[in-house]
Amino acid sequence: MENVLIKEKYDEEKIKSQSEDELFYFVDHTSLSSERITAPRYSYWRSVFRIFFRKPLNWFLVFILLFVLVMTYVFPFFVKFDQFENVSDLSTYSLSPSAAIAKYGFSLKWILGTNGNGTSMFYYMWFSARISLSIALICGLINMLIGVVLGAVWGYNKTIDTVMNFIYFVISNVPYVLLITILVYVIGHGFMQFIFALTITGWLSIAYFFRNQVLIIRDREYNLASRCLGTNMFKTVTKNILPFLTSVIMTIMATEIPSYISSEVFLSYIGVGLSADIPSLGRMITIGQTKFLTFPWEFWPPVAVAATITIVLYLLGQNLADASDPRTHMK
């Protein structure tokens, strides 16, 4: 013990006796090496997809989605489809799969039988799925884009907040289905008219939701610091606020896009959907539900496709939202 104390006292006296030049010395470096970051490079989206594809279920869901996309957008380019090609031949009406194959021979075209007009159910189903899925994707992207951007600005700027609150409370008191019904009857039952009816106010509830989210984080320290440094509203919203809400955006998108398929089916069921000459899953289900006991092959295939698309899109969106949460990236 005494030896340790003597050594420590000797080291202290030695340090006191040394000059400043002996205690400190310069380290050689270049301007390039001083700016080199030794930490490994990090990519947010690479990390997101690494976590996302870590689950085997997501690989299966992506495979199902790719199959659906190929059948809805690629397959129709290689076949000729006319929903009224056999309408004059009564012997082709509502044939079961076995009866259709016996009449025409084995082919994918007749593997699901025919409907009440003698049309191939297999072709009719995928052409209809293309229309329904296109409506869901277009409406979802339009409403999400407008809703997220406007909602962020709505919550950040107090002047815009006052105006938009008045607009929101006026429009939100009008029943959504009633508004769409009136618009469809006024502007028509076409494809673009139907998308316009679904998007004219569809973004408003999304914008209001994100307005509330922005209010929670608007006055946090880093946003106040940006405001004091003179950062404009657009840059603050796009750089500080929206990246923080990435997982929330993914969660809302996971429910919004599949909901438009359900909306198309429901509106077609009540007679407010697309016109009769435009095939859609909603119209197939509406026609098939009246005879699903006698001709079940006209009802269950479109139901199965609509349910598959809705469930797959929802699960993929939820899992992608979980993977995009920065807290899941912590090791």
Secondary structure, DSSP 8 states (H G I E B T S, - for coil): -HHHHHHHHHHHHHHHHS-HHHH-------HHHHT---S----HHHHHHHHHTTSHHHHHHHHHHHHHHIIIIIGGGGS---TTTTTT-GGGTT--HHHHHHHH-S-GGGTT-B-TTS-BHHHHHHHHHHHHHHHHHHHHHHHHHHHHHHHHHHHH-HHHHHHHHHHHHHHTTS-HHHHHHHHHHHH-SSHHHHHHHHHTTHHHHHHHHHHHHHHHHTTSHHHHHHHHTT--HHHHIIIIITGGGHHHHHHHHHHHHHHHHHHHHHHHHTT-SS-TTS--HHHHHHHHGGGTTT-GGGTHHHHHHHHHHHHHHHHHHHHHHHHHSGGGG--
